[in-house]
């Protein structure tokens, strides 16, 4: 009965109710759009950095983070790999790497390069590296050829089929040098990496650096990103004293700090939006309350309890918000679905800025149920706070004074 009464009350003034519902609908759609875009962009940045550079978790020598030297590499065998894979049920696979900086040279140019030995099969599972190939082909396991980032190839003026010279220092000061055919060029999504990366087969890189069976890191990939911490804890208990495991927030602190700062700006903008909507909703409830004071007085005088009247008023506010949230979610879902499958391609100027920062010039979107739950929670929180005004008004209403209005 109370629900039916509340439903009839909100449609006494259809125009006002529709305007209020429309404002909530607009706020929900806009906030869903902003939240989805920002979270999608953050996740994309984290995924690209983790997949192509740091990993979601990485096993290292305890000294490697502060002193990234081959002297701080560690021994890896099949038994150790199996132990890591069985440490936690959420661990899908691991990708061993060995990396160091060396001098790379073509016929006339030389540049510093990040030389990375990889297990190509595991890297493909992690980041679909072979899909980034722009020209040529990737090496087979153990093959003594290299794949360069397109940026580095341009700087060295080398192409597929040319010879690349690598010169540097191996493990424990051993001389490391070799001539390698360039078998392919790739477009790396991180510009800094594209300008300096040289990929080799893991066994080839280990032989070049006098570090057979040694790696500088093992990237551990969980099935879901939220399983990173429990998986890392399980692995941490298996490691020797000389080894440690770092999670992605520890591996990319500068990126996390930048994301947190950007989140503050987004939340400030969304806060302003909800303050505006909150005042609009409050104006509707205030007007409805003041217009009906005489009605409230009559209802109380014929025996309706104050708590019953407060319940009806609260239901009115709740129904208006519910209509706005549901309609906003219905309108917002296809919008998010479209942009989820069709990320926004940024223009030239903004694209250059994104590339300079080391990220692809796109704005991907996130589509997840908690986006809709969050917006509903905020709206209902506002509704609860705003509904306190008519509740207090009715609780302190003088029946005689109200009947004279």
MOCOR-V575286 format. One line per field, one symbol per residue. ss: DSSP state (H for helix, E for strand, C for the rest). Layout:
# MOCOR-V575286
ss = ???
This chain:
# MOCOR-V575286
ss = CHHHHHHHHHCCCHHHHHHHHHHHHHHHHHHHHHHHHHHHHHHHHHHHHHHHHHCCEEEEECCCCCCCCHHHCEECCHHHHHHHHCCCCCEEEEEEEEEEEEEEECCCCEEEEEEEEECHHHHHHHHCHHHHEEEECCCCCCCCEEEEEHHHHHHHCCCCCCEEEEEEECHHHCEEEEEEEEEEEECCCCHHHHCCEEEEEHHHHHHHCCCCCEECEEEEEECCHHHHHHHHHHHHCCCCCCEEEEEHHHHCHHHHHHHHHHHHHHHHHHHHHHHHHHHHHHHHHHHHHHHCHHHHHHHHHCCCCHHHHHHHHHHHHHHHHHHHHHHHHHHHHHHHHHHHHCCEECCHHHHHHHHHHCCCCEECCCCCHHHHHHHHHHHHHHHHHHHHHHHHHHHCCCHHHHHCC
